[in-house]
Amino acid sequence: GQNIDQPTEMTATEGAIVQINCTYQTSGFNGLFWYQQHAGEAPTFLSYNVLDGLEEKGRFSSFLSRSKGYSYLLLKELQMKDSASYLCAPSNDYKLSFGAGTTVTVRA
Amino acid sequence: DTEVTQTPKHLVMGMTNKKSLKCEQHMGHRAMYWYKQKAKKPPELMFVYSYEKLSINESVPSRFSPECPNSSLLNLHLHALQPEDSALYLCASSQEGVAGKNEQFFGPGTRLTVL
């Protein structure tokens, strides 16, 4: 079965840093995806971690620890447009399983 | 062309209607997916097509019938739906047939309302 846990909501100020944690227990594991979804829009790809460690991509970084079943997404220099839902999605060979999502609200 | 297109954007149908949702991609991707997303919930996988063959059916009721006419097109045929089937239906595609190792590109979705 799949068990994916991430916080429901987070609020931060423009220019700040926010870290979204995700813990997972899944049957079979290849890697972990993070997607961003603005309200009423389709999810868009942010990152994919296969190996342990930190992957940095501009203002967004993602970390994975396979042994701990743990990942986080780090959003730096927050902008108003970063207000969205962030979905943690561990994958096996065949599919992604999405977590419930973390709604991030960025305040001026 | 790096996008997935879906038609129609909105669909309202009665419980006795038959309708179809369409999805198209021209990125040469070999895996295509249907997801269902209810408000404030994550996308739930319904079907996966890999190299034009159905590889995963997540125990979806038979009133939903997928079809993959060719590698660029994916349809979802709807018949005798229930009001609880109202949701956003998302199509996605990925480069290789091994779905879990590849970034998925999502279409904008079809907002379905069943009366």
Interface residues (C-beta under 8 A of the other chain):
Chain A: N30 G31 F33 E41 A42 P43 T44 F45 Y48 L87 S91 N92 D93 Y94 K95 L96 S97 F98 G99 A100 G101
Chain B: K41 P42 P43 E44 L45 V48 S55 I56 L90 V98 A99 G100 K101 E103 Q104 F105 F106 G107 P108 G109
